[in-house]
Amino acid sequence: MNKSLLMLPGAVADASFWQPVAALLPPHWPKRLLHWPGLGAQAHSPLLRSLDETLDWAAAGLSEPSVLIAQSMGALVALHLCLRYPDKVSHLVLCAPSAGIDLQPFGAEDWRPAYQQNYPQAQPWILEQSTDLSQALGRLQIPTLLISGDHDRISPIGVSQQLHRLIPKAQLQIISGGGHDLAKTHANLVAELIQQLLQRA
């Protein structure tokens, strides 16, 4: 298996988030680690001022076929891309997903006040979006891996369990002791799970 990996960060927007996992994956797998201009502490771009513009930015990184690997709010971008370009995505990995469905029923902690305090210059769309793709997710026929930590307050395991029910070809892995940053704290395990998914192809 030799596919191109497109790795999407969460709202903090730093491409280096996925570096610990990327370093553990086979070196011959091409990897592109995106950042989100205008979010977190990233420099602003006049071309990225909305979710739609951010989707266009990410879509430019899709090579056929791509493996999408997304963290937290990056799940929203990844799910949109899978629905828009299903032929360009071979596999989907959502780690600590915190977007794409209504999180309120699962007791998710509201991350927005702390985010706004830490990143007051971030583009406002990230705080305003509330997209619910629940009705569309049944169309996805892409092998999907959901990775959730049982200590994650921003994305409780109920969020991943609901996505597991909605996405036809999804599998769910719950990491004991994992928090919202489990891709960093449990990088070895996350990399192993990704590799297992792709090597089964």
Backbone bond lengths (Angstrom), bond angles and torsions (degrees), N, CA, C in turn:
res aa  C-N    CA-C-N  psi(-1)  N-CA   C-N-CA  omega(-1)  CA-C   N-CA-C  phi
1 M - - - 1.456 - - 1.523 108.80 -
2 N 1.309 116.37 125.19 1.463 120.91 179.50 1.515 108.43 -140.25
3 K 1.312 116.92 89.82 1.451 122.38 -177.13 1.522 109.90 -118.18
4 S 1.298 115.44 161.36 1.457 121.66 177.97 1.519 109.37 -86.46
5 L 1.333 116.66 130.72 1.457 122.41 -178.91 1.527 109.71 -103.11
6 L 1.330 116.40 125.56 1.454 122.34 174.30 1.521 107.05 -111.96
7 M 1.337 116.95 115.50 1.463 122.61 -170.66 1.532 108.98 -110.42
8 L 1.324 115.48 121.63 1.464 122.63 -172.50 1.525 110.28 -110.24
9 P 1.338 118.11 129.00 1.461 120.32 177.55 1.522 111.41 -81.04
10 G 1.326 115.61 177.40 1.454 121.34 174.26 1.518 111.06 -86.81
11 A 1.318 116.57 -156.75 1.463 121.10 -174.51 1.525 113.41 -67.63
12 V 1.332 117.99 -21.10 1.471 119.82 175.92 1.516 110.06 -66.13
13 A 1.332 116.53 -25.62 1.472 122.90 162.87 1.516 115.49 77.79
14 D 1.311 119.05 9.51 1.457 122.49 -175.16 1.529 110.05 -89.98
15 A 1.323 117.11 123.31 1.461 121.29 -179.82 1.519 112.20 -61.18
16 S 1.335 117.36 -27.13 1.463 119.99 -176.98 1.525 112.88 -69.64
17 F 1.345 117.53 -10.73 1.465 119.16 -179.27 1.524 111.51 -53.65
18 W 1.333 117.23 -42.73 1.462 121.31 -174.81 1.526 112.92 -86.62
19 Q 1.332 118.77 -0.47 1.460 120.39 -175.55 1.534 113.43 -58.36
20 P 1.350 119.86 -42.63 1.473 118.84 -179.95 1.523 113.13 -59.51
21 V 1.340 117.10 -38.90 1.462 120.26 178.53 1.520 110.44 -73.83
22 A 1.331 117.09 -44.33 1.462 120.98 -178.69 1.531 111.33 -57.97
23 A 1.328 116.88 -37.44 1.460 120.75 -178.42 1.525 112.38 -67.30
24 L 1.329 117.08 -20.18 1.460 121.52 -178.20 1.517 113.11 -95.01
25 L 1.316 117.09 -9.98 1.458 121.17 179.36 1.531 109.48 -87.24
26 P 1.336 118.00 157.06 1.466 120.45 -176.38 1.520 112.35 -51.63
27 P 1.332 116.82 132.91 1.467 119.74 -175.66 1.524 113.89 -65.71
28 H 1.342 118.00 -21.47 1.461 119.28 -179.41 1.523 112.73 -82.86
29 W 1.341 117.55 -2.11 1.461 120.08 173.47 1.527 108.06 -85.17
30 P 1.317 119.20 115.25 1.469 120.20 178.69 1.538 110.63 -61.43
31 K 1.327 115.95 136.44 1.463 120.98 -176.94 1.524 109.60 -131.63
32 R 1.322 114.64 136.71 1.465 120.08 173.23 1.526 107.43 -127.09
33 L 1.332 117.00 120.12 1.455 122.97 -178.97 1.528 108.07 -102.03
34 L 1.329 116.28 111.42 1.465 120.69 -177.88 1.522 111.96 -84.59
35 H 1.317 115.29 156.05 1.457 122.05 164.90 1.530 106.75 -120.16
36 W 1.331 116.50 170.58 1.467 121.11 179.79 1.523 108.81 -115.78
37 P 1.330 118.85 100.13 1.463 120.00 176.15 1.535 111.52 -56.29
38 G 1.320 114.96 134.93 1.468 120.23 178.18 1.509 114.75 88.86
39 L 1.325 118.09 -5.09 1.459 121.15 177.14 1.530 109.53 -114.23
40 G 1.336 115.95 159.69 1.447 119.32 -177.11 1.519 110.10 55.82
41 A 1.332 115.40 -133.49 1.463 120.38 178.61 1.524 111.71 -100.51
42 Q 1.332 117.28 13.60 1.462 121.03 -177.63 1.531 110.88 -75.70
43 A 1.327 115.38 148.02 1.460 120.64 178.28 1.525 110.59 -62.37
44 H 1.309 115.88 146.78 1.450 120.86 -178.90 1.519 111.10 -76.98
45 S 1.323 114.90 154.84 1.455 122.01 174.06 1.523 107.92 -132.12
46 P 1.334 118.31 135.65 1.471 119.52 178.00 1.517 112.87 -66.55
47 L 1.329 117.29 -11.29 1.457 121.41 -178.81 1.518 112.75 -91.61
48 L 1.340 117.70 -9.54 1.465 120.56 -177.16 1.519 109.67 -127.23
49 R 1.333 115.22 91.44 1.458 120.36 -178.93 1.519 112.00 -129.11
50 S 1.329 116.84 11.01 1.459 120.36 -177.72 1.515 109.10 -156.95
51 L 1.326 115.31 169.70 1.462 119.68 176.02 1.519 110.75 -62.59
52 D 1.326 118.01 -43.32 1.460 120.51 -178.43 1.527 111.18 -61.02
53 E 1.312 117.48 -41.66 1.461 120.02 179.07 1.526 111.07 -67.67
54 T 1.333 116.46 -34.26 1.463 120.34 176.58 1.527 110.71 -67.68
55 L 1.328 116.68 -37.20 1.462 120.20 176.04 1.525 110.62 -62.80
56 D 1.317 117.29 -42.04 1.461 120.49 178.49 1.536 110.33 -62.71
57 W 1.321 116.11 -40.09 1.474 121.61 178.71 1.525 110.15 -60.16
58 A 1.331 116.47 -46.02 1.459 120.33 -179.22 1.520 111.60 -70.53
59 A 1.324 117.32 -38.72 1.462 120.98 -178.39 1.515 111.46 -61.23
60 A 1.327 117.35 -29.87 1.463 120.45 179.27 1.526 111.26 -64.51
61 G 1.337 116.66 -19.90 1.458 120.26 179.66 1.513 114.24 -90.15
62 L 1.325 116.93 -1.91 1.458 119.94 179.96 1.521 109.98 -77.43
63 S 1.314 115.89 122.74 1.459 120.49 168.62 1.523 106.20 -115.02
64 E 1.291 116.99 154.15 1.455 120.29 -168.07 1.520 111.34 -98.97
65 P 1.349 118.35 124.19 1.462 126.67 -8.47 1.530 110.58 -89.36
66 S 1.313 117.37 155.00 1.456 122.46 179.67 1.522 110.76 -115.56
67 V 1.320 114.04 151.03 1.457 121.71 169.15 1.523 106.42 -103.73
68 L 1.326 117.08 120.00 1.467 121.36 178.14 1.518 109.30 -93.82
69 I 1.326 115.87 127.13 1.458 122.54 178.81 1.519 106.78 -126.06
70 A 1.325 117.16 117.31 1.466 120.45 -170.44 1.519 111.52 -130.55
71 Q 1.323 115.17 146.05 1.457 123.57 177.61 1.526 110.39 -111.64
72 S 1.339 117.39 133.74 1.459 123.34 167.65 1.528 112.32 52.49
73 M 1.349 117.73 -117.75 1.455 120.93 179.79 1.524 112.99 -65.50
74 G 1.318 116.61 -20.06 1.459 119.67 174.89 1.513 112.24 -60.62
75 A 1.339 116.58 -20.51 1.470 120.24 177.58 1.524 111.16 -61.32
76 L 1.324 117.04 -33.30 1.461 119.83 179.69 1.529 110.30 -63.83
77 V 1.329 117.02 -44.79 1.458 120.88 177.58 1.521 109.91 -64.18
78 A 1.327 116.57 -45.15 1.464 120.30 -177.26 1.523 111.76 -62.10
79 L 1.314 117.41 -43.09 1.469 120.19 -179.45 1.523 110.96 -66.13
80 H 1.325 117.15 -41.75 1.463 120.01 176.24 1.529 110.68 -59.45
81 L 1.337 117.01 -43.69 1.460 120.24 -178.96 1.527 111.07 -64.45
82 C 1.323 116.80 -39.88 1.468 119.90 178.76 1.524 111.03 -63.88
83 L 1.321 117.11 -38.28 1.465 120.49 179.70 1.527 111.43 -72.89
84 R 1.326 117.40 -34.07 1.464 120.89 -178.72 1.532 112.75 -81.15
85 Y 1.332 115.46 -37.27 1.469 120.28 -173.46 1.535 110.66 -129.21
86 P 1.309 118.51 59.24 1.473 119.79 -175.76 1.522 113.42 -60.14
87 D 1.318 118.39 -27.26 1.463 121.16 -179.38 1.524 112.55 -77.28
88 K 1.327 116.59 -13.51 1.457 120.01 -178.24 1.528 112.94 -99.51
89 V 1.321 117.27 -3.80 1.461 121.17 -178.11 1.525 108.83 -119.08
90 S 1.318 116.83 119.80 1.460 120.41 -178.89 1.524 112.08 -90.54
91 H 1.348 116.66 -34.65 1.464 122.34 -178.68 1.526 108.80 -145.89
92 L 1.320 114.65 153.68 1.464 121.71 179.56 1.517 109.07 -130.34
93 V 1.339 115.96 131.64 1.463 122.00 174.71 1.527 107.71 -123.97
94 L 1.321 116.48 121.92 1.465 122.04 177.42 1.520 108.21 -115.41
95 C 1.307 115.91 117.26 1.462 121.85 -177.81 1.529 108.83 -109.17
96 A 1.330 116.72 122.21 1.469 121.35 -177.50 1.522 111.49 50.53
97 P 1.335 118.51 50.35 1.474 120.31 -174.99 1.523 111.44 -63.90
98 S 1.331 116.07 132.54 1.466 119.84 -178.61 1.523 110.87 -130.63
99 A 1.322 116.83 31.91 1.460 120.72 179.56 1.521 108.61 -162.54
100 G 1.325 114.49 164.99 1.452 120.30 177.99 1.510 113.80 105.86
101 I 1.340 116.08 -23.40 1.456 122.06 174.58 1.531 107.89 -138.28
102 D 1.322 115.83 171.69 1.463 120.99 176.91 1.524 108.92 -73.81
103 L 1.338 116.61 117.39 1.464 120.80 -176.22 1.522 113.52 -87.05
104 Q 1.324 117.90 -16.12 1.464 120.42 -173.40 1.522 114.22 -56.76
105 P 1.350 119.56 -40.84 1.473 118.36 -178.53 1.522 114.24 -63.21
106 F 1.336 117.42 -13.37 1.459 120.12 -174.75 1.530 112.46 -104.56
107 G 1.324 116.16 8.22 1.457 120.10 176.55 1.516 114.19 70.87
108 A 1.322 117.28 29.93 1.468 120.92 -178.34 1.530 110.58 -67.90
109 E 1.311 115.87 136.86 1.464 121.42 176.97 1.528 109.61 -69.68
110 D 1.313 116.91 137.51 1.461 121.46 178.74 1.531 109.18 -77.50
111 W 1.333 115.97 110.44 1.453 121.51 -176.92 1.523 112.75 -84.23
112 R 1.326 117.57 -10.32 1.456 120.49 -169.34 1.531 114.90 -67.27
113 P 1.339 120.15 -42.11 1.478 117.64 -179.92 1.529 112.78 -59.32
114 A 1.331 117.78 -45.07 1.466 119.94 179.32 1.515 111.04 -66.51
115 Y 1.328 116.81 -37.38 1.463 120.46 179.59 1.526 110.25 -63.94
116 Q 1.322 116.30 -45.27 1.458 120.16 -179.18 1.525 111.26 -63.82
117 Q 1.322 116.30 -35.35 1.463 119.88 178.10 1.531 110.93 -69.51
118 N 1.334 116.51 -40.44 1.463 120.30 -177.01 1.529 112.60 -78.39
119 Y 1.341 115.87 -30.60 1.470 120.25 -175.89 1.528 109.46 -130.81
120 P 1.330 117.73 68.50 1.474 120.18 -174.43 1.526 113.03 -66.14
121 Q 1.334 118.50 -17.99 1.460 121.10 -178.46 1.533 112.74 -93.45
122 A 1.314 117.62 1.48 1.464 120.03 -177.56 1.529 110.85 -66.06
123 Q 1.321 115.45 149.58 1.463 120.25 177.77 1.530 110.30 -56.73
124 P 1.331 118.38 133.83 1.468 120.94 -173.43 1.523 114.38 -67.45
125 W 1.333 118.48 -19.56 1.465 118.53 -176.23 1.521 111.71 -60.69
126 I 1.341 117.07 -29.34 1.457 119.69 -176.38 1.533 111.12 -66.30
127 L 1.333 116.93 -26.89 1.456 121.56 179.47 1.522 112.07 -88.87
128 E 1.321 116.74 -18.46 1.463 120.87 -173.15 1.522 113.63 -97.92
129 Q 1.324 117.71 -21.79 1.470 119.58 -173.91 1.527 110.92 -70.70
130 S 1.318 114.95 143.61 1.471 121.22 177.52 1.531 109.10 -146.32
131 T 1.319 115.77 43.77 1.460 121.42 -175.50 1.524 111.13 -65.20
132 D 1.332 116.13 132.55 1.463 121.76 175.69 1.526 108.10 -119.62
133 L 1.324 115.69 109.96 1.460 122.26 -177.19 1.524 112.74 -97.92
134 S 1.321 117.17 14.62 1.466 120.91 -173.24 1.517 112.95 -52.41
135 Q 1.318 116.69 -43.07 1.464 120.24 -175.35 1.517 112.57 -69.75
136 A 1.327 117.62 -20.11 1.469 121.18 -176.37 1.524 113.21 -97.13
137 L 1.329 117.76 -18.25 1.462 119.74 -170.25 1.525 113.12 -67.87
138 G 1.312 117.85 -22.02 1.453 120.61 177.59 1.517 113.31 -65.18
139 R 1.340 117.08 -15.14 1.468 121.15 179.13 1.527 112.08 -80.08
140 L 1.319 116.88 -17.19 1.458 119.82 -175.61 1.524 110.59 -71.07
141 Q 1.304 116.37 127.72 1.458 122.12 176.27 1.531 110.03 -119.31
142 I 1.316 115.95 31.92 1.456 123.14 -177.88 1.528 109.09 -100.69
143 P 1.328 119.10 128.56 1.470 119.61 174.96 1.524 110.63 -54.97
144 T 1.311 116.04 125.41 1.466 121.78 -171.10 1.514 110.47 -127.40
145 L 1.311 115.99 135.07 1.457 122.50 174.72 1.522 108.47 -113.88
146 L 1.334 116.41 123.47 1.458 122.77 175.60 1.519 108.10 -105.96
147 I 1.332 116.86 126.96 1.458 122.18 179.90 1.517 108.21 -119.73
148 S 1.322 115.88 121.62 1.468 120.76 -174.47 1.525 109.50 -133.26
149 G 1.331 116.17 142.78 1.462 121.31 175.95 1.514 110.95 -100.13
150 D 1.313 116.81 140.12 1.463 119.21 -177.16 1.529 113.37 -78.85
151 H 1.343 117.51 0.52 1.469 121.64 174.82 1.532 111.18 -113.94
152 D 1.301 116.85 18.34 1.466 121.54 -176.86 1.522 109.66 -88.75
153 R 1.340 117.13 116.31 1.465 120.62 -179.13 1.525 111.94 -90.40
154 I 1.335 117.22 -23.31 1.460 120.65 179.24 1.523 110.53 -79.41
155 S 1.319 116.13 -37.38 1.467 121.41 176.56 1.530 108.83 -129.70
156 P 1.338 117.37 79.19 1.468 119.95 179.81 1.531 110.91 -58.48
157 I 1.327 116.00 158.61 1.463 119.34 -174.99 1.520 111.97 -60.83
158 G 1.331 118.45 -22.27 1.458 120.36 176.58 1.516 112.91 -60.65
159 V 1.334 116.92 -28.81 1.470 120.53 178.20 1.527 109.60 -65.89
160 S 1.325 116.02 -48.85 1.463 119.46 179.40 1.526 111.33 -67.18
161 Q 1.317 116.63 -34.62 1.464 119.02 177.64 1.522 111.29 -63.92
162 Q 1.334 116.94 -38.08 1.460 120.03 177.40 1.528 110.66 -68.20
163 L 1.324 117.95 -42.31 1.457 120.62 176.10 1.529 110.67 -61.80
164 H 1.312 115.61 -36.46 1.466 120.63 177.31 1.522 110.77 -60.80
165 R 1.319 116.31 -38.13 1.467 119.95 178.62 1.527 111.70 -72.11
166 L 1.321 116.80 -32.03 1.467 120.65 -172.98 1.525 113.78 -86.07
167 I 1.325 117.60 -30.04 1.465 121.61 -175.78 1.527 108.53 -96.69
168 P 1.319 118.64 116.54 1.471 121.66 -170.40 1.522 115.21 -56.45
169 K 1.323 118.92 -39.94 1.462 120.72 -174.19 1.528 112.08 -107.02
170 A 1.320 115.65 33.68 1.464 120.03 -177.16 1.521 111.40 -91.20
171 Q 1.311 114.78 147.53 1.461 122.62 168.07 1.518 107.82 -125.88
172 L 1.318 116.90 151.26 1.461 122.24 -174.09 1.519 110.27 -122.59
173 Q 1.335 114.89 131.44 1.457 121.88 173.94 1.528 108.33 -121.74
174 I 1.324 116.70 123.28 1.467 121.96 178.00 1.520 108.25 -104.19
175 I 1.318 115.95 125.68 1.462 121.74 -177.83 1.525 109.19 -99.66
176 S 1.316 115.57 118.93 1.455 121.25 179.85 1.524 110.48 -65.83
177 G 1.316 116.16 128.79 1.460 121.33 179.79 1.505 114.08 81.92
178 G 1.331 117.46 1.10 1.461 120.20 -178.07 1.513 112.42 -80.62
179 G 1.319 115.90 134.72 1.454 121.76 174.14 1.514 110.58 -102.87
180 H 1.331 116.66 -160.27 1.457 119.75 -176.22 1.530 111.87 -70.30
181 D 1.326 117.18 -21.25 1.466 121.17 179.70 1.519 111.70 -101.51
182 L 1.325 116.99 31.15 1.465 119.75 -172.93 1.523 113.14 -61.97
183 A 1.326 118.46 -22.86 1.465 119.25 177.23 1.527 111.11 -66.96
184 K 1.325 117.72 -19.02 1.459 121.36 174.68 1.523 110.91 -95.03
185 T 1.329 116.52 -47.10 1.461 119.91 -175.86 1.523 112.44 -73.97
186 H 1.338 117.47 -25.38 1.460 122.36 -179.78 1.531 109.72 -126.06
187 A 1.322 115.63 43.39 1.470 120.51 -174.61 1.523 112.18 -58.22
188 N 1.336 117.69 -39.86 1.464 120.29 -179.47 1.514 111.23 -60.29
189 L 1.328 117.05 -45.43 1.457 121.02 -178.04 1.524 110.91 -69.48
190 V 1.330 117.25 -42.31 1.461 120.45 179.27 1.529 110.46 -61.81
191 A 1.327 116.99 -44.19 1.464 120.46 178.36 1.525 110.90 -62.51
192 E 1.321 116.92 -40.04 1.472 120.71 179.09 1.524 110.98 -63.65
193 L 1.336 117.46 -42.19 1.459 121.02 179.83 1.531 111.03 -65.29
194 I 1.322 117.12 -40.62 1.465 120.71 178.17 1.524 109.74 -63.67
195 Q 1.324 116.19 -44.48 1.456 120.00 -178.31 1.525 110.93 -63.76
196 Q 1.323 116.89 -39.95 1.463 120.27 177.94 1.522 110.94 -62.06
197 L 1.322 116.64 -42.52 1.475 120.40 179.41 1.526 110.85 -60.12
198 L 1.317 116.45 -46.88 1.456 120.04 -174.35 1.524 112.57 -75.41
199 Q 1.305 117.53 -31.37 1.459 119.83 -179.45 1.523 112.11 -75.77
200 R 1.328 116.69 -15.72 1.465 119.24 175.06 1.522 111.69 -78.65
201 A 1.337 116.66 -12.19 1.474 120.09 -176.21 1.519 110.45 -64.64
